[in-house]
Amino acid sequence: MEAESPLAIPETSPSTLSAPPGAGIVVGLIGAGIQASRTPAMHEREAAHHGLRYVYRLIDLDQQGLPASALRELVLAAERLGFAGLNITHPCKQAATRLVDFLSPDADAIGAINTIVFEDGHRIGHNTDCSGFAESFRRELPKVPRQHVVLLGAGGAGSAVGHALLQLGAGSIAVFDTAPGKATALVRQLKARHGRGCATAVEDLRSPLRTADGLVNTTPVGMAKYPGVPIAASLLHPELWVADIVYFPIHTALLRCAEQRGCRIMTGAGMAVSQAAHAFALFTGRAPDTERMRQYFDSAGQEPGGRSGAMET
């Protein structure tokens, strides 16, 4: 475990991190620009169904004026304050692997975590993004071809989705990132677990997309905070299925362009729900009802003043 160091939490943070009187299980989400997250509603409502006293806190780096490097102190503060665990999202998922004592097998292979469980004095890192994407894909795109898939983004979310695609039977993945070194590193990681020939790093998308069966966007481009389309819309074609892990908005600019060109699409909603359900099970030891959590997810976007979501991977 990390050696303890003096806390440097702004004055506004204690109210964010502290538990209200009588709270039973307290967990939180650390990330940037997460005020619109639907995850608290999903967790708290599912916990109520199980008769649990449960509080889910948002620890927003942007709102607190904190850099990503504050992650170490925030994890330590949550642990000291008795949190059961934390979810971790953009831009902290890869850095968080260095702050835990143990990694689950999937998290170790992926090199990124989105869930930390505090248990018996230890920090255990898990990755529910991989299982969440795989579960959503099996439900929504069960029979699509997947011999050649293009993956946009080689960060923590890209790594999780890359592993999930190969577990789902993808023949080969072309990995693109605006930082080519990150794409190369992810390809090396995928090959180490799934074998040579499973992935290649590309710096131009035109040729890979021409022959691809599918495209997955794991970058934050398309979020309300980062509007736009991550590739030229002209590269999309009707034979392509397109998935986006962003869920605010549900139908991103990329997915709208894809639909206009006749592509089959998958939104980020299913993955958001599935990864949240898997994290809930880790925090509570209870088996959640994923379909019920999907109803919570949908209603959270409809309620006046409700949280409407972002990208949680």
ABEGO torsion letter per residue (X at the ends): XBBBBBBBBBAAAAAAABBBBGBABBBBBBBBGAAABAAAAAAAAAAAAAGBBBBBBBBBAAAAGBBAAAAAAAAAAAAAAGBAEBBBBOAAAAAAAAABABBBAAAAAAGBBABBBBBGGBBBBBBAAAAAAAAAAAAABAABBAABBBBBEABAAAAAAAAAAAAAGBABBBBBBABAAAAAAAAAAAAAAAEBGABBBBABAAAAAAABABBBBABABGBAABBEBABBAAABBAABBBBBABAOBABBAAAAAAAAAGBBBBBAAAAAAAAAAAAAAAAAGBBBBAAAAAAAAAAAAABBGBBAEBBAX
